[in-house]
Amino acid sequence: MGRPTIEEVALRAGVSRGTASRVINGAAHVSADAREKVLRAVDELRYVPSRAARSLVTQRNDTVALAISNVDPRLFSDHPFFSEVILGIDEVLAEADLELTLVLGTSQAARDRLSRRLSSRRVDGVMLLSLHGNDPLYSLVEHADIPIVFGGKPLGIEPDHYVDADNRGGARQAVAHLVRTGRRRIATITGPQDMDAAVARFNGFRDALGEARLEDHRVAYGDFSEASASAAMAELLERFPDLDAVFAAADAMAAAAMRVLAANGRRVPEDVAVVGFDDRPAALHLSPPLTTVHQPIRALGTEMARMLVALVNGRPATSLILPTRLVVRGSA
């Protein structure tokens, strides 16, 4: 026996096909009697509407896209940030019965595919993550007539709907902790300055040093990668050999900085204290364990998806800043 059809449901309920379809797809203006008969027939026949059939009635695809900009695919194995965000998104979309399409905007071909999906309305909404500066992904979705949610506030733009972590406040906490523990020659390894999160963390570093009336010129620029942090830490040691603390804008960079410090005979935290940002699981396994700023990575994905589901269903939503907190361990 094949899967029951909408026609069989209508026949069992004694109503027209159109009435059965409206009840199944949640349309209003159906009599209570007809609704009860259709729902009884659905239960008796164990009818499950196909996604394609539901789309014809609702004019929706029950599919949303997550577009991630400028990402090396190796980041999914080396850095759990993106996988954690996706797990958070998937939890919400599963409850909402929405499918997820993942787009890595690393090539023009990938961006062209997303553009075609948007122009043909083959997705009901889009989440954007990890945008850099004047990102081509933003120009793709800027005029799309579908809901858009940003994961992380894009640099220089105030979008209607975004979810972000308190990057500036978290960095301020981290550097204030270094000040409280007696550090005075504090350096930073920044993230890429074409990303709002990295700029906010740099500003938090400067806020804390300004409040303590300490110099904030010990700066080297990275891009969240370990390789960039290794070069930046070597540069800082050459320029400021007397530094006594480092705030790295990501845990991966903090780990790389600790390796360079060890290679140069500097003990952590006795000679140089180190603080990171993210609170990755690997932070616990560094020697010493890394003091870092915890940001709720999976919750970022969860809240992005909740916001998008609300917008897709015509409900209002408000941008959200998630709290961060300092986790003190052995490195500082």
Steps between C-alpha positions, in 0.01 A plus 500: 500500500637841403490815705143638525424803286321823574214375279458194722491721809234719339294193400520350850402833656220567251635844405654653189869463427547874548342492846716204604810678374417820687449313827822302463701813428352700786293746298230701675134533404420130512194387697556316824303201371708470182822543697405222742411261214823567312719461807325174584561373146866607519537301822322193367694492174828611664534761230826701486496792253799525268718808524432580134123480546514719809704758309231530233249607762718708732719655228798406716791264444552404866872552435736766633864568417805558713766687301849513650747741347866444417544176692775248447324159521776386737355734761216254557748244632761732653259744664168390652340846478316439174396145580364614838301780336356255246401255776313781675324596178407140424335451840255780432435424134423136581225612738366741237514231226728715285789372292841668498706574192866583571682739268873565532552831326864434417458506122309695240326178394366448854380859518332465160310192623380694803397789278288265287334354808416849622368627168280193452393505868612142555581582862269666752775683686877540534746507789838663432810420704861622513471799268811705426487870417326571171408136459349383167250286690347812651448657159330178386237503773468875554196535275361147532132495589539235771591509871872537576677443832868578559714289728729768635436865424668589169762773510365849430142380445200508734278218367143452614560155644820355644627286788844571645710444810617780727846507344603839633380431853667159506834642387472776759447235772804306381738793502361639827582161655860532379518847655357375832765228516777757474583496130597838358666438161207335326499419129229373268482283189193617313266325262442629143406866516243466221275302738285668763573233764875552468469879508275478808752278682781743416289787631431306820877458546545873461206578732650301787847647460355849473307452824825383668697786340739255336652515153311318224756510217630143536300366205560240231238406242377149430211339316372249761735230363783333690751586227422870522525489880841330491635778280329766712639362827853490357455860386380610845797338674739676264334840541408474868731248670383616845129424443338313788159403359323427172131511417437296183169558322439125455599184685678358195720808493561480875617140463741599224627793708570267793709273276707794376549625854620156612738478205647833610548392859203694643295324767118529506376653722810578706666717233211569265132448576277398207124539456296384201144537375243228410542236773557215256518151654870489408564790739479254789774284355766766452789510746412692706122499433394819328326789671249616242174678429207263457261585222183287455580367153221244467250753640606736221374245249189425702400865528575570134270216398227602744510852366481383139214257571305784662556726199411227250174449689421870496578567865709794624856448622758720670879488466678334789839532673597187694702541822862389534691414818859458610617147588815516714744209470874457529636721221411833665 
